[in-house]
Amino acid sequence: MSDPSRDIRVGDTERQQALQVLGEHMSAGRIDIDEYGERSAKITTAKTRGDLMALFYDLPDPRPQFATPVAMYPEPSNAPARRWEGAVVPAVGVAVVIAFFVLVRNPLIFLLIPAVAILWGQWNGRRR
């Protein structure tokens, strides 16, 4: 069974740390300068954690350490109590159309729709 964390892409920070650890192995005499050059070239082009770890398969600790991956976007919540929130602005739109034909007859009443949308978005954005 393959470890899914091996497929996580690495950045410059992880590559830099791997180069530092590789330098420690060279300083300890575990690898020579030529092997250091070969492995460091591969480290600079590594795309995933697995690519980096493969370069340390035959070396003891220290090895590169990786932080726990953090989700970029929060998991969507399925809270049933908040399903109605998406219906507020359309409901105001319907109410404004009805008010226009039944009560007001002033087209400026339609400005309530974007005003409510902006205010609702601002208020809803602060709560999250």
Helices and strands as residue ranges (DSSP letters): G 4-7, H 12-27, H 33-44, H 49-54, G 80-87, H 88-99, I 100-104, G 107-111, H 112-127
